[in-house]
């Protein structure tokens, strides 16, 4: 939820920059403005649930919430705002598969390796992979650093296994 709230705040800063070129030392190039507006258009179809009607209609990123999200986000959002969002995400599907592997006796680190090496959704971004692996690997600080280094490509699979067996 922290990432979501940071994105909402960043959305406000970006849209202020688009509207008010005079307050900047270097106005946003038109190409950047177009790309932002194209991204907005693609996100509008996901942010259809009006949750904060007091926010201006033009600030849809504040006024509306995603139609669906991961289970964890939905739970946090409901606890904070008493607003339900449908739990549905590829992240959850992959996480469930990883937990199933572990329940079947596969070492947790091998479930992480499988997710990355098979190109699962959780492996599309280092932060997603790190989060997925951190949710079910019992990690101390040293282990979390190793998983992050592996997720960004700075550690090999075998080095990750070695480092996690040490911690």
N, C-alpha and C positions, 0 to 999 in steps of 0.2 A: 504494500500500500504506500510505503514511503516513495517508491519509484513513481507510482501513479500521481501522487501529490506533487512531486517534483516536475513531472511532465505537465501537469495542469498549470503550475506556476510558470514554467518555461513557455507554455503556449501563450500565456498572457504577455510575457515579455516580447515574444516574437511578433505577436499581433500588434502590440504597441509600436514596435519598430517599423512594421509595415505601414501603419497608419500615420506615423509622425516622423517623417524623414528629417524635419528641421531640428529635432533634438539630438541628432547624431552628428558626429564629426564626419562620418562617411556613410551616405545613404545606402540602403540595400540595393544591389543591382536588380534590375527588372527580372532577369533570369531566376534569381534566388526567390523573389516574390512569387513568380509563376510556379516554381517548384513547391513552395510552401502551400500555395493555394490548391495545387493539384493533390498534394498529400492530404490537405484538409478534406477535399472532396471525397477521397477514398475512405477517410475515417468517419465521415458523417453517417455512412450507412451502418456503422458499428455503434454509434453513439445516439441511439434513438429513444432511449428511456429518459424521460424528463424527470429529474430528481430534485433539482434546486430551482424552482420556478421564479424565484426572486432575482436570479442572475439575469442580466440582459440577454435577449434572444440571440443577439449577434455573438455572444460569448458562449457558443455551444459546448466548448470543451469544459466549461465550468457548470453550465446549466444541465447538461445531459451526462449520463454515465454509460459505460459499455453495456451492450445487450447481453453479453456473456463474458466470462473470464475464468480464471483457474479457481478451483475450490477454495484454496487458501485465501486468495484475494476476496472472493465473495463472502467468506466468513468474516474476515477483518472489516470489510466494508459494511456489512450488516451490523456488526457489533458497534462500529463507530457512528453510523448514520441511521440505523434502523431501516435500511433500504436493501431490498433483495435484488440480487443480480443472478442470473442463471449460471450455475457452475457448468462450464463446458469448455474444454480446451485440449489441444493436442498435447500440451505439457502434461496434463493429468493422465491422459491415456498412456504416454510413455512412462511416466512415473509409476503407474499401476503395473505396467509390464516389468519394470525394474524390480519392484517389490515382489512380484510373482516369481521372478527368477531367484531372488534371495530365499523366498519361502520354499522353493524347490531344492535348495541346497547350494546354489551358486554363490561364491564369495561376493560380497557387495562391490568390491573393486572390479570384479570381472563383469558385473552388470553394467557398471559405468563404462568399461572398455567396450562392451558390446554396443551400447547406445551410441558411443562416438564412432566406432569403426563401421557400424552399419548405417550411419547417416540419419539417425532418428531425428525427429523434430527438436528434442532437447539439445541436440548437438549442433543446431544451426547457428547458435551464438555462444561464445564462451561463458557469458554470464548465466545463460539458461542451463548449460551443462554443469557449471559449478553449483548452481542452486539445486539442481536435481540430485547430484551426487552428495551434496552436503545434507540433504534432507534425510538420507538414510545411512550414511557412513558416520560412525562415531568418530569425530575428528577433533583433535586438539588444534591449537593455532598452527603448529608446524605442519600438520596434515592438511589443513585448509589451504595453507600456502602452496603445498605440493600439488593439490588438486587444481588450484587456480593456474599454476605454472603449466600443468599438463593441459588444461582446457584451452589455454592460449597458444599452445604448441611449443612451449619452452622445455617440456619434459617428455621423454618417450614413454610409451606404455610400460615397458619393463622398469624404467626408473621410478615411475609412479608406484608400481607394485612394491618395489624395494623400499621406497621411502615410507609408504603406508604400513609396511610390515615392521618398520623400525619404531613407529610411533605408537 
